[in-house]
Amino acid sequence: MGDYGHQGDFGEQFVQSLAISANLDVVPRPWRDRRGVDWEFTYPSSDGVRKHPRILAQVKCWARSQAEPEDGADAWRYPLRIHNYNLLAGRDWYDPRFLFLVVVPDDQSEWVDVSPDGLLLRYAAYWACFHDDTPLEGRPKDSKFKVPVPKANLLTIPALHSLFGREFRAKLGES
């Protein structure tokens, strides 16, 4: 499976590839990671209100074997550190924040397939928004909280564009 950083790097590059395909401007995390942001994305257009709207994303990468048994569940249940969750939850943000969960095969040799027909990245990324949730204050920062990431929220190019919509900005206190 590679080390933790290896898996995380793959997940971040998976999302970056999708964002570039969606014609988004992509900025990596700042040198010091104090905001829980892996990528900043801007849309080189208008959302009808603002020019070049921006969203922020925290990316996690997870092997399918780490997932709880699906049993027809409609969401992945990802064990996110409380510290990371609190950097996504609530309405007290200027820009919409999302969790992007990249689900990959257990065997790292299956993450990509290269052929003359193209490059295939496996498996898929999903998104979740926690603006309507309350941060979990008073818990140890390194403890984990299982967050739902809906399987219906497949991160596609149209889905990525939709995250710039007014409904996500409207959920924030200062928009």
OpenMM code with the backbone's topology and positions (N, CA, C; nanometers):
from openmm import Vec3, app, unit

residues = "MET GLY ASP TYR GLY HIS GLN GLY ASP PHE GLY GLU GLN PHE VAL GLN SER LEU ALA ILE SER ALA ASN LEU ASP VAL VAL PRO ARG PRO TRP ARG ASP ARG ARG GLY VAL ASP TRP GLU PHE THR TYR PRO SER SER ASP GLY VAL ARG LYS HIS PRO ARG ILE LEU ALA GLN VAL LYS CYS TRP ALA ARG SER GLN ALA GLU PRO GLU ASP GLY ALA ASP ALA TRP ARG TYR PRO LEU ARG ILE HIS ASN TYR ASN LEU LEU ALA GLY ARG ASP TRP TYR ASP PRO ARG PHE LEU PHE LEU VAL VAL VAL PRO ASP ASP GLN SER GLU TRP VAL ASP VAL SER PRO ASP GLY LEU LEU LEU ARG TYR ALA ALA TYR TRP ALA CYS PHE HIS ASP ASP THR PRO LEU GLU GLY ARG PRO LYS ASP SER LYS PHE LYS VAL PRO VAL PRO LYS ALA ASN LEU LEU THR ILE PRO ALA LEU HIS SER LEU PHE GLY ARG GLU PHE ARG ALA LYS LEU GLY GLU SER".split()
positions = [
    Vec3(0.0820, -0.1194, 0.0000),
    Vec3(0.0000, 0.0000, 0.0000),
    Vec3(0.0860, 0.1252, 0.0000),
    Vec3(0.2138, 0.1121, 0.0221),
    Vec3(0.2975, 0.2307, 0.0300),
    Vec3(0.2809, 0.2972, 0.1652),
    Vec3(0.3623, 0.3978, 0.1918),
    Vec3(0.3474, 0.4663, 0.3197),
    Vec3(0.2311, 0.5644, 0.3137),
    Vec3(0.1998, 0.6226, 0.4277),
    Vec3(0.0850, 0.7129, 0.4375),
    Vec3(0.0962, 0.8285, 0.3393),
    Vec3(0.2173, 0.8867, 0.3271),
    Vec3(0.2372, 0.9991, 0.2361),
    Vec3(0.2184, 0.9595, 0.0905),
    Vec3(0.2605, 0.8400, 0.0566),
    Vec3(0.2465, 0.7892, -0.0808),
    Vec3(0.0996, 0.7845, -0.1200),
    Vec3(0.0189, 0.7272, -0.0360),
    Vec3(-0.1247, 0.7168, -0.0615),
    Vec3(-0.1874, 0.8560, -0.0674),
    Vec3(-0.1504, 0.9424, 0.0254),
    Vec3(-0.2050, 1.0776, 0.0277),
    Vec3(-0.1668, 1.1570, -0.0959),
    Vec3(-0.0412, 1.1434, -0.1387),
    Vec3(0.0034, 1.2134, -0.2601),
    Vec3(-0.0769, 1.1680, -0.3808),
    Vec3(-0.1021, 1.0376, -0.3905),
    Vec3(-0.1801, 0.9879, -0.5037),
    Vec3(-0.3203, 1.0493, -0.5017),
    Vec3(-0.3832, 1.0517, -0.3846),
    Vec3(-0.5175, 1.1091, -0.3738),
    Vec3(-0.5200, 1.2549, -0.4156),
    Vec3(-0.4193, 1.3315, -0.3718),
    Vec3(-0.4150, 1.4731, -0.4080),
    Vec3(-0.3936, 1.4911, -0.5579),
    Vec3(-0.3088, 1.4094, -0.6185),
    Vec3(-0.2851, 1.4213, -0.7628),
    Vec3(-0.4069, 1.3750, -0.8427),
    Vec3(-0.4808, 1.2791, -0.7897),
    Vec3(-0.6055, 1.2335, -0.8511),
    Vec3(-0.7017, 1.3523, -0.8615),
    Vec3(-0.7193, 1.4231, -0.7508),
    Vec3(-0.8106, 1.5381, -0.7465),
    Vec3(-0.7574, 1.6515, -0.8341),
    Vec3(-0.6273, 1.6762, -0.8298),
    Vec3(-0.5707, 1.7817, -0.9127),
    Vec3(-0.5938, 1.7518, -1.0609),
    Vec3(-0.5764, 1.6272, -1.1024),
    Vec3(-0.5998, 1.5898, -1.2425),
    Vec3(-0.7439, 1.6165, -1.2827),
    Vec3(-0.8360, 1.5831, -1.1960),
    Vec3(-0.9772, 1.6069, -1.2239),
    Vec3(-1.0058, 1.7573, -1.2335),
    Vec3(-0.9487, 1.8355, -1.1418),
    Vec3(-0.9715, 1.9805, -1.1419),
    Vec3(-0.9138, 2.0462, -1.2668),
    Vec3(-0.7974, 2.0032, -1.3086),
    Vec3(-0.7379, 2.0588, -1.4298),
    Vec3(-0.8231, 2.0227, -1.5505),
    Vec3(-0.8745, 1.9000, -1.5531),
    Vec3(-0.9648, 1.8593, -1.6616),
    Vec3(-1.0918, 1.9429, -1.6628),
    Vec3(-1.1314, 1.9923, -1.5461),
    Vec3(-1.2512, 2.0755, -1.5334),
    Vec3(-1.2220, 2.2231, -1.5630),
    Vec3(-1.1000, 2.2536, -1.6050),
    Vec3(-1.0578, 2.3899, -1.6386),
    Vec3(-1.0614, 2.4830, -1.5170),
    Vec3(-1.0258, 2.4295, -1.4011),
    Vec3(-1.0178, 2.5109, -1.2804),
    Vec3(-0.8739, 2.5557, -1.2589),
    Vec3(-0.8572, 2.6687, -1.1943),
    Vec3(-0.7253, 2.7105, -1.1500),
    Vec3(-0.7001, 2.6409, -1.0171),
    Vec3(-0.5819, 2.5815, -1.0027),
    Vec3(-0.5508, 2.4991, -0.8870),
    Vec3(-0.4294, 2.5563, -0.8150),
    Vec3(-0.4441, 2.5774, -0.6834),
    Vec3(-0.3344, 2.6258, -0.6007),
    Vec3(-0.3133, 2.5245, -0.4888),
    Vec3(-0.1904, 2.4730, -0.4720),
    Vec3(-0.1666, 2.3770, -0.3641),
    Vec3(-0.1701, 2.4439, -0.2276),
    Vec3(-0.1687, 2.3615, -0.1247),
    Vec3(-0.1719, 2.4129, 0.0127),
    Vec3(-0.0547, 2.5057, 0.0385),
    Vec3(-0.0737, 2.5970, 0.1305),
    Vec3(0.0374, 2.6850, 0.1661),
    Vec3(0.1489, 2.6049, 0.2339),
    Vec3(0.2647, 2.6638, 0.2425),
    Vec3(0.3798, 2.5965, 0.3008),
    Vec3(0.3470, 2.5418, 0.4399),
    Vec3(0.2847, 2.6232, 0.5224),
    Vec3(0.2447, 2.5791, 0.6572),
    Vec3(0.0989, 2.5372, 0.6521),
    Vec3(0.0712, 2.4160, 0.6932),
    Vec3(-0.0657, 2.3638, 0.6901),
    Vec3(-0.1351, 2.3961, 0.8216),
    Vec3(-0.1959, 2.5145, 0.8273),
    Vec3(-0.2681, 2.5550, 0.9478),
    Vec3(-0.4176, 2.5647, 0.9238),
    Vec3(-0.4590, 2.5528, 0.7965),
    Vec3(-0.5994, 2.5735, 0.7636),
    Vec3(-0.6711, 2.4458, 0.7235),
    Vec3(-0.6005, 2.3328, 0.7180),
    Vec3(-0.6651, 2.2086, 0.6782),
    Vec3(-0.7059, 2.2079, 0.5323),
    Vec3(-0.6314, 2.2800, 0.4482),
    Vec3(-0.6634, 2.2915, 0.3070),
    Vec3(-0.5510, 2.2283, 0.2263),
    Vec3(-0.5867, 2.1324, 0.1406),
    Vec3(-0.4879, 2.0726, 0.0517),
    Vec3(-0.4842, 2.1441, -0.0829),
    Vec3(-0.6013, 2.1887, -0.1301),
    Vec3(-0.6097, 2.2566, -0.2593),
    Vec3(-0.7091, 2.3710, -0.2522),
    Vec3(-0.6750, 2.4801, -0.3221),
    Vec3(-0.7684, 2.5896, -0.3459),
    Vec3(-0.8013, 2.5850, -0.4942),
    Vec3(-0.9290, 2.5928, -0.5252),
    Vec3(-0.9725, 2.5902, -0.6645),
    Vec3(-1.0489, 2.7192, -0.6942),
    Vec3(-1.0201, 2.7798, -0.8071),
    Vec3(-1.1009, 2.8916, -0.8522),
    Vec3(-1.1559, 2.8580, -0.9892),
    Vec3(-1.2736, 2.9107, -1.0125),
    Vec3(-1.3434, 2.8876, -1.1379),
    Vec3(-1.3228, 3.0109, -1.2244),
    Vec3(-1.2577, 2.9976, -1.3398),
    Vec3(-1.2238, 3.1148, -1.4204),
    Vec3(-1.3447, 3.1724, -1.4937),
    Vec3(-1.4456, 3.2043, -1.4176),
    Vec3(-1.5695, 3.2552, -1.4736),
    Vec3(-1.6443, 3.3249, -1.3613),
    Vec3(-1.7747, 3.3258, -1.3717),
    Vec3(-1.8581, 3.3880, -1.2706),
    Vec3(-1.9630, 3.2881, -1.2245),
    Vec3(-1.9947, 3.2920, -1.0956),
    Vec3(-2.1031, 3.2083, -1.0448),
    Vec3(-2.2356, 3.2834, -1.0501),
    Vec3(-2.2363, 3.3962, -1.1200),
    Vec3(-2.3554, 3.4803, -1.1284),
    Vec3(-2.3511, 3.5944, -1.0295),
    Vec3(-2.2621, 3.5853, -0.9306),
    Vec3(-2.2495, 3.6881, -0.8291),
    Vec3(-2.1059, 3.7411, -0.8242),
    Vec3(-2.0100, 3.6496, -0.8239),
    Vec3(-1.8694, 3.6861, -0.8111),
    Vec3(-1.7889, 3.6346, -0.9293),
    Vec3(-1.6835, 3.7083, -0.9615),
    Vec3(-1.5898, 3.6608, -1.0617),
    Vec3(-1.4857, 3.5743, -0.9926),
    Vec3(-1.4469, 3.4683, -1.0572),
    Vec3(-1.3473, 3.3742, -1.0059),
    Vec3(-1.3805, 3.3252, -0.8644),
    Vec3(-1.4974, 3.2648, -0.8450),
    Vec3(-1.5290, 3.2123, -0.7117),
    Vec3(-1.4282, 3.1048, -0.6714),
    Vec3(-1.4098, 3.0879, -0.5403),
    Vec3(-1.3095, 2.9956, -0.4870),
    Vec3(-1.3743, 2.8967, -0.3909),
    Vec3(-1.3245, 2.7733, -0.3949),
    Vec3(-1.3586, 2.6723, -0.2949),
    Vec3(-1.2283, 2.6134, -0.2431),
    Vec3(-1.2351, 2.5528, -0.1251),
    Vec3(-1.1192, 2.4904, -0.0625),
    Vec3(-1.1495, 2.3431, -0.0384),
    Vec3(-1.0466, 2.2599, -0.0483),
    Vec3(-1.0689, 2.1160, -0.0306),
    Vec3(-0.9601, 2.0534, 0.0549),
    Vec3(-1.0047, 1.9618, 0.1379),
    Vec3(-0.9170, 1.8741, 0.2128),
    Vec3(-0.9313, 1.7373, 0.1458),
    Vec3(-0.8203, 1.6743, 0.1106),
    Vec3(-0.8228, 1.5483, 0.0360),
    Vec3(-0.7730, 1.4353, 0.1248),
    Vec3(-0.8481, 1.3275, 0.1255),
    Vec3(-0.8070, 1.2056, 0.1946),
    Vec3(-0.8134, 1.0916, 0.0950),
    Vec3(-0.7234, 0.9961, 0.1088),
    Vec3(-0.7185, 0.8803, 0.0194),
    Vec3(-0.7332, 0.7548, 0.1045),
    Vec3(-0.8158, 0.6640, 0.0590),
    Vec3(-0.8553, 0.5491, 0.1400),
    Vec3(-0.8632, 0.4250, 0.0528),
    Vec3(-0.8004, 0.3190, 0.0978),
    Vec3(-0.8109, 0.1918, 0.0260),
    Vec3(-0.9450, 0.1276, 0.0566),
    Vec3(-1.0002, 0.0614, -0.0418),
    Vec3(-1.1320, -0.0006, -0.0238),
    Vec3(-1.1359, -0.0969, 0.0942),
    Vec3(-1.0266, -0.1671, 0.1208),
    Vec3(-1.0260, -0.2623, 0.2331),
    Vec3(-1.0380, -0.1906, 0.3669),
    Vec3(-1.0059, -0.0615, 0.3721),
    Vec3(-1.0178, 0.0145, 0.4958),
    Vec3(-1.1617, 0.0572, 0.5219),
    Vec3(-1.2435, 0.0521, 0.4185),
    Vec3(-1.3839, 0.0932, 0.4324),
    Vec3(-1.4601, -0.0117, 0.5116),
    Vec3(-1.5583, 0.0349, 0.5842),
    Vec3(-1.6457, -0.0582, 0.6555),
    Vec3(-1.7244, -0.1386, 0.5534),
    Vec3(-1.7715, -0.2571, 0.5907),
    Vec3(-1.8536, -0.3342, 0.4962),
    Vec3(-1.9685, -0.2481, 0.4444),
    Vec3(-1.9865, -0.2510, 0.3138),
    Vec3(-2.0841, -0.1625, 0.2518),
    Vec3(-2.2279, -0.2001, 0.2850),
    Vec3(-2.2627, -0.3243, 0.2697),
    Vec3(-2.3986, -0.3704, 0.2993),
    Vec3(-2.5050, -0.2761, 0.2425),
    Vec3(-2.4809, -0.2255, 0.1224),
    Vec3(-2.5781, -0.1381, 0.0590),
    Vec3(-2.5845, 0.0014, 0.1180),
    Vec3(-2.4858, 0.0378, 0.2007),
    Vec3(-2.4858, 0.1711, 0.2614),
    Vec3(-2.4751, 0.2777, 0.1535),
    Vec3(-2.5384, 0.3913, 0.1785),
    Vec3(-2.5361, 0.4984, 0.0796),
    Vec3(-2.4235, 0.5982, 0.1019),
    Vec3(-2.3363, 0.5723, 0.2012),
    Vec3(-2.2250, 0.6626, 0.2288),
    Vec3(-2.1034, 0.5848, 0.2777),
    Vec3(-1.9863, 0.6354, 0.2424),
    Vec3(-1.8630, 0.5868, 0.3032),
    Vec3(-1.8595, 0.6455, 0.4435),
    Vec3(-1.8049, 0.5752, 0.5399),
    Vec3(-1.7921, 0.6251, 0.6773),
    Vec3(-1.6431, 0.6415, 0.7053),
    Vec3(-1.5906, 0.7581, 0.6748),
    Vec3(-1.4466, 0.7816, 0.6834),
    Vec3(-1.4079, 0.8315, 0.8227),
    Vec3(-1.3067, 0.7679, 0.8867),
    Vec3(-1.2613, 0.8121, 1.0199),
    Vec3(-1.1673, 0.9324, 1.0088),
    Vec3(-1.2232, 1.0503, 1.0201),
    Vec3(-1.1494, 1.1758, 1.0054),
    Vec3(-1.1047, 1.2245, 1.1428),
    Vec3(-0.9818, 1.2744, 1.1513),
    Vec3(-0.9346, 1.3322, 1.2773),
    Vec3(-1.0247, 1.4498, 1.3152),
    Vec3(-1.0528, 1.4641, 1.4430),
    Vec3(-1.1372, 1.5729, 1.4935),
    Vec3(-1.0823, 1.7083, 1.4473),
    Vec3(-0.9506, 1.7255, 1.4549),
    Vec3(-0.8890, 1.8512, 1.4117),
    Vec3(-0.9260, 1.8820, 1.2668),
    Vec3(-0.9157, 1.7828, 1.1782),
    Vec3(-0.9480, 1.8026, 1.0373),
    Vec3(-1.0977, 1.8284, 1.0177),
    Vec3(-1.1799, 1.7564, 1.0917),
    Vec3(-1.3243, 1.7765, 1.0828),
    Vec3(-1.3614, 1.9198, 1.1216),
    Vec3(-1.3026, 1.9681, 1.2308),
    Vec3(-1.3345, 2.1029, 1.2777),
    Vec3(-1.2898, 2.2108, 1.1793),
    Vec3(-1.1943, 2.1787, 1.0937),
    Vec3(-1.1514, 2.2733, 0.9903),
    Vec3(-1.2412, 2.2688, 0.8671),
    Vec3(-1.3429, 2.1832, 0.8703),
    Vec3(-1.4402, 2.1741, 0.7616),
    Vec3(-1.5816, 2.2090, 0.8067),
    Vec3(-1.6123, 2.1833, 0.9342),
    Vec3(-1.7494, 2.1956, 0.9839),
    Vec3(-1.7860, 2.3393, 1.0196),
    Vec3(-1.9144, 2.3650, 1.0111),
    Vec3(-1.9679, 2.4935, 1.0537),
    Vec3(-1.9766, 2.5952, 0.9418),
    Vec3(-2.0285, 2.7109, 0.9792),
    Vec3(-2.0572, 2.8171, 0.8826),
    Vec3(-1.9615, 2.9352, 0.8939),
    Vec3(-1.8651, 2.9279, 0.9804),
    Vec3(-1.7793, 3.0428, 1.0075),
    Vec3(-1.6575, 3.0469, 0.9149),
    Vec3(-1.6817, 3.0413, 0.7856),
    Vec3(-1.5748, 3.0426, 0.6859),
    Vec3(-1.6089, 3.1421, 0.5765),
    Vec3(-1.5072, 3.1968, 0.5112),
    Vec3(-1.5292, 3.2877, 0.3986),
    Vec3(-1.5558, 3.2116, 0.2698),
    Vec3(-1.4910, 3.0964, 0.2549),
    Vec3(-1.5037, 3.0176, 0.1325),
    Vec3(-1.5603, 2.8799, 0.1647),
    Vec3(-1.6413, 2.8251, 0.0742),
    Vec3(-1.6915, 2.6893, 0.0946),
    Vec3(-1.5757, 2.5897, 0.1049),
    Vec3(-1.5897, 2.4947, 0.1989),
    Vec3(-1.4875, 2.3924, 0.2240),
    Vec3(-1.5496, 2.2551, 0.2045),
    Vec3(-1.4712, 2.1663, 0.1461),
    Vec3(-1.5200, 2.0319, 0.1168),
    Vec3(-1.4154, 1.9273, 0.1536),
    Vec3(-1.4642, 1.8098, 0.1860),
    Vec3(-1.3788, 1.6925, 0.1993),
    Vec3(-1.3906, 1.6150, 0.0696),
    Vec3(-1.2776, 1.5844, 0.0073),
    Vec3(-1.2738, 1.4981, -0.1102),
    Vec3(-1.2093, 1.3677, -0.0662),
    Vec3(-1.2828, 1.2589, -0.0797),
    Vec3(-1.2349, 1.1260, -0.0413),
    Vec3(-1.2075, 1.0450, -0.1676),
    Vec3(-1.0815, 1.0104, -0.1880),
    Vec3(-1.0418, 0.9295, -0.3025),
    Vec3(-1.0320, 0.7855, -0.2554),
    Vec3(-1.1101, 0.6987, -0.3178),
    Vec3(-1.1112, 0.5561, -0.2830),
    Vec3(-1.0299, 0.4820, -0.3890),
    Vec3(-0.9289, 0.4080, -0.3437),
    Vec3(-0.8352, 0.3409, -0.4335),
    Vec3(-0.8330, 0.1904, -0.4075),
    Vec3(-0.7789, 0.1128, -0.5034),
    Vec3(-0.7601, -0.0304, -0.4794),
    Vec3(-0.6607, -0.0529, -0.3657),
    Vec3(-0.6692, -0.1683, -0.3035),
    Vec3(-0.5757, -0.2040, -0.1971),
    Vec3(-0.4329, -0.2163, -0.2492),
    Vec3(-0.4190, -0.2723, -0.3680),
    Vec3(-0.2884, -0.2955, -0.4280),
    Vec3(-0.2469, -0.1724, -0.5079),
    Vec3(-0.1400, -0.1056, -0.4655),
    Vec3(-0.0976, 0.0183, -0.5321),
    Vec3(-0.0631, -0.0028, -0.6785),
    Vec3(-0.0301, -0.1239, -0.7185),
    Vec3(-0.0004, -0.1479, -0.8603),
    Vec3(-0.1266, -0.1374, -0.9458),
    Vec3(-0.2427, -0.1345, -0.8817),
    Vec3(-0.3697, -0.1221, -0.9538),
    Vec3(-0.4247, 0.0210, -0.9526),
    Vec3(-0.3544, 0.1140, -0.8915),
    Vec3(-0.4026, 0.2520, -0.8856),
    Vec3(-0.4127, 0.3125, -1.0241),
    Vec3(-0.3197, 0.2774, -1.1122),
    Vec3(-0.3217, 0.3291, -1.2485),
    Vec3(-0.3060, 0.2156, -1.3476),
    Vec3(-0.3609, 0.2368, -1.4650),
    Vec3(-0.3433, 0.1431, -1.5756),
    Vec3(-0.3053, 0.2272, -1.6970),
    Vec3(-0.1921, 0.1939, -1.7555),
    Vec3(-0.1431, 0.2679, -1.8706),
    Vec3(-0.1477, 0.1775, -1.9925),
    Vec3(-0.2070, 0.2277, -2.0989),
    Vec3(-0.2136, 0.1538, -2.2249),
    Vec3(-0.2065, 0.2557, -2.3382),
    Vec3(-0.1912, 0.2072, -2.4614),
    Vec3(-0.1926, 0.3019, -2.5734),
    Vec3(-0.3234, 0.3800, -2.5842),
    Vec3(-0.4293, 0.3279, -2.5214),
    Vec3(-0.5586, 0.3969, -2.5248),
    Vec3(-0.5697, 0.5075, -2.4207),
    Vec3(-0.4791, 0.5094, -2.3231),
    Vec3(-0.4853, 0.6159, -2.2248),
    Vec3(-0.4388, 0.5748, -2.0870),
    Vec3(-0.4561, 0.6683, -1.9948),
    Vec3(-0.4208, 0.6499, -1.8547),
    Vec3(-0.5497, 0.6411, -1.7739),
    Vec3(-0.5648, 0.5356, -1.6965),
    Vec3(-0.6832, 0.5157, -1.6140),
    Vec3(-0.6429, 0.5242, -1.4677),
    Vec3(-0.7066, 0.6120, -1.3933),
    Vec3(-0.6847, 0.6241, -1.2490),
    Vec3(-0.7979, 0.5518, -1.1776),
    Vec3(-0.7658, 0.4719, -1.0766),
    Vec3(-0.8678, 0.3982, -1.0032),
    Vec3(-0.8724, 0.4436, -0.8582),
    Vec3(-0.9851, 0.4389, -0.7931),
    Vec3(-1.1195, 0.4170, -0.8434),
    Vec3(-1.1904, 0.5481, -0.8694),
    Vec3(-1.2279, 0.6153, -0.7607),
    Vec3(-1.3079, 0.7364, -0.7772),
    Vec3(-1.2917, 0.8262, -0.6549),
    Vec3(-1.3367, 0.9502, -0.6709),
    Vec3(-1.3369, 1.0462, -0.5603),
    Vec3(-1.4817, 1.0866, -0.5322),
    Vec3(-1.5077, 1.1174, -0.4067),
    Vec3(-1.6406, 1.1575, -0.3596),
    Vec3(-1.6226, 1.2846, -0.2773),
    Vec3(-1.7288, 1.3633, -0.2637),
    Vec3(-1.7196, 1.4874, -0.1881),
    Vec3(-1.8242, 1.4922, -0.0779),
    Vec3(-1.7913, 1.5683, 0.0270),
    Vec3(-1.8849, 1.5918, 0.1368),
    Vec3(-1.8679, 1.7352, 0.1848),
    Vec3(-1.9769, 1.7927, 0.2312),
    Vec3(-1.9792, 1.9290, 0.2844),
    Vec3(-2.0349, 1.9218, 0.4261),
    Vec3(-1.9687, 1.9875, 0.5199),
    Vec3(-2.0103, 1.9839, 0.6605),
    Vec3(-2.0467, 2.1220, 0.7144),
    Vec3(-2.0890, 2.2129, 0.6258),
    Vec3(-2.1256, 2.3478, 0.6695),
    Vec3(-2.2454, 2.3470, 0.7641),
    Vec3(-2.3343, 2.2508, 0.7488),
    Vec3(-2.4525, 2.2438, 0.8355),
    Vec3(-2.4242, 2.1732, 0.9680),
    Vec3(-2.3029, 2.1231, 0.9853),
    Vec3(-2.2666, 2.0498, 1.1065),
    Vec3(-2.1938, 2.1410, 1.2049),
    Vec3(-2.1976, 2.1036, 1.3291),
    Vec3(-2.1320, 2.1799, 1.4344),
    Vec3(-1.9936, 2.1219, 1.4611),
    Vec3(-1.8911, 2.2060, 1.4713),
    Vec3(-1.7583, 2.1544, 1.5076),
    Vec3(-1.7646, 2.0804, 1.6412),
    Vec3(-1.6791, 1.9812, 1.6574),
    Vec3(-1.6767, 1.8978, 1.7775),
    Vec3(-1.5718, 1.9516, 1.8732),
    Vec3(-1.6112, 2.0485, 1.9533),
    Vec3(-1.5191, 2.1108, 2.0484),
    Vec3(-1.5041, 2.0222, 2.1716),
    Vec3(-1.3890, 2.0324, 2.2374),
    Vec3(-1.3669, 1.9610, 2.3625),
    Vec3(-1.3189, 1.8183, 2.3474),
    Vec3(-1.3060, 1.7683, 2.2271),
    Vec3(-1.2530, 1.6340, 2.2053),
    Vec3(-1.1055, 1.6436, 2.1702),
    Vec3(-1.0284, 1.5398, 2.2027),
    Vec3(-0.8863, 1.5422, 2.1639),
    Vec3(-0.8719, 1.5560, 2.0119),
    Vec3(-0.7803, 1.6441, 1.9690),
    Vec3(-0.7645, 1.6729, 1.8266),
    Vec3(-0.7283, 1.5501, 1.7435),
    Vec3(-0.6566, 1.4555, 1.8041),
    Vec3(-0.6138, 1.3381, 1.7285),
    Vec3(-0.7141, 1.2237, 1.7322),
    Vec3(-0.8218, 1.2392, 1.8097),
    Vec3(-0.9246, 1.1345, 1.8075),
    Vec3(-0.9971, 1.1427, 1.6733),
    Vec3(-1.0690, 1.0388, 1.6410),
    Vec3(-1.1340, 1.0332, 1.5100),
    Vec3(-1.2855, 1.0299, 1.5235),
    Vec3(-1.3478, 1.0795, 1.4183),
    Vec3(-1.4932, 1.0869, 1.4094),
    Vec3(-1.5307, 1.0361, 1.2706),
    Vec3(-1.6201, 0.9383, 1.2634),
    Vec3(-1.6583, 0.8827, 1.1337),
    Vec3(-1.7582, 0.9753, 1.0655),
    Vec3(-1.7127, 1.0321, 0.9544),
    Vec3(-1.7971, 1.1248, 0.8793),
    Vec3(-1.8578, 1.0528, 0.7598),
    Vec3(-1.9830, 1.0850, 0.7283),
    Vec3(-2.0449, 1.0250, 0.6098),
    Vec3(-2.0027, 1.0999, 0.4832),
    Vec3(-1.9609, 1.0247, 0.3837),
    Vec3(-1.9298, 1.0809, 0.2525),
    Vec3(-2.0222, 1.0084, 0.1549),
    Vec3(-2.1297, 1.0755, 0.1117),
    Vec3(-2.2309, 1.0086, 0.0285),
    Vec3(-2.1733, 0.9520, -0.1013),
    Vec3(-2.2070, 0.8274, -0.1278),
    Vec3(-2.1625, 0.7635, -0.2515),
    Vec3(-2.2268, 0.8279, -0.3735),
    Vec3(-2.3383, 0.8942, -0.3540),
    Vec3(-2.4037, 0.9653, -0.4634),
    Vec3(-2.3243, 1.0895, -0.5036),
    Vec3(-2.2346, 1.1370, -0.4160),
    Vec3(-2.1556, 1.2567, -0.4426),
    Vec3(-2.0253, 1.2219, -0.5135),
    Vec3(-2.0376, 1.1535, -0.6254),
    Vec3(-1.9214, 1.1185, -0.7062),
    Vec3(-1.8613, 1.2480, -0.7616),
    Vec3(-1.7322, 1.2649, -0.7462),
    Vec3(-1.6660, 1.3868, -0.7915),
    Vec3(-1.6340, 1.3738, -0.9407),
    Vec3(-1.7202, 1.4324, -1.0204),
    Vec3(-1.7042, 1.4364, -1.1652),
    Vec3(-1.6780, 1.5818, -1.2037),
    Vec3(-1.6521, 1.6070, -1.3301),
    Vec3(-1.6323, 1.7463, -1.3738),
    Vec3(-1.7587, 1.8290, -1.3501),
    Vec3(-1.8787, 1.7825, -1.3904),
    Vec3(-1.9985, 1.8623, -1.3593),
    Vec3(-2.0213, 1.8801, -1.2086),
    Vec3(-1.9939, 1.7751, -1.1309),
    Vec3(-2.0113, 1.7860, -0.9858),
    Vec3(-1.9139, 1.8877, -0.9274),
    Vec3(-1.7908, 1.8861, -0.9744),
    Vec3(-1.6914, 1.9812, -0.9271),
    Vec3(-1.7347, 2.1239, -0.9595),
    Vec3(-1.7850, 2.1465, -1.0803),
    Vec3(-1.8359, 2.2797, -1.1159),
    Vec3(-1.9527, 2.3200, -1.0261),
    Vec3(-2.0375, 2.2246, -0.9903),
    Vec3(-2.1546, 2.2570, -0.9080),
    Vec3(-2.1169, 2.3030, -0.7667),
    Vec3(-1.9979, 2.2648, -0.7191),
    Vec3(-1.9557, 2.3045, -0.5845),
    Vec3(-1.9288, 2.4543, -0.5737),
    Vec3(-1.9221, 2.5209, -0.6878),
    Vec3(-1.9063, 2.6667, -0.6886),
    Vec3(-2.0416, 2.7379, -0.6832),
    Vec3(-2.1496, 2.6622, -0.6757),
    Vec3(-2.2833, 2.7197, -0.6754),
    Vec3(-2.3118, 2.8038, -0.5521),
    Vec3(-2.4078, 2.8915, -0.5655),
    Vec3(-2.4443, 2.9838, -0.4570),
    Vec3(-2.4938, 2.9131, -0.3318),
    Vec3(-2.5516, 2.7928, -0.3464),
    Vec3(-2.6081, 2.7262, -0.2284),
    Vec3(-2.5026, 2.6951, -0.1236),
    Vec3(-2.3802, 2.6652, -0.1649),
    Vec3(-2.2743, 2.6367, -0.0672),
    Vec3(-2.2251, 2.7655, -0.0023),
    Vec3(-2.2128, 2.8719, -0.0795),
    Vec3(-2.1706, 3.0004, -0.0241),
    Vec3(-2.2792, 3.0549, 0.0700),
    Vec3(-2.4058, 3.0297, 0.0380),
    Vec3(-2.5173, 3.0791, 0.1194),
    Vec3(-2.5192, 3.0128, 0.2578),
    Vec3(-2.4579, 2.8955, 0.2708),
    Vec3(-2.4548, 2.8273, 0.4006),
    Vec3(-2.3537, 2.8891, 0.4962),
    Vec3(-2.2696, 2.9794, 0.4466),
    Vec3(-2.1644, 3.0372, 0.5286),
    Vec3(-2.2102, 3.1678, 0.5913),
    Vec3(-2.1511, 3.2008, 0.7058),
    Vec3(-2.1895, 3.3215, 0.7776),
    Vec3(-2.1538, 3.4490, 0.7021),
    Vec3(-2.0351, 3.4550, 0.6470),
    Vec3(-1.9886, 3.5725, 0.5736),
    Vec3(-1.9711, 3.5312, 0.4296),
    Vec3(-2.0633, 3.5658, 0.3430),
    Vec3(-2.0472, 3.5260, 0.2035),
    Vec3(-2.0621, 3.6412, 0.1093),
] * unit.nanometer
topology = app.Topology()
chain = topology.addChain("A")
for resn in residues:
    res = topology.addResidue(resn, chain)
    for name in ("N", "CA", "C"):
        topology.addAtom(name, app.Element.getBySymbol(name[0]), res)
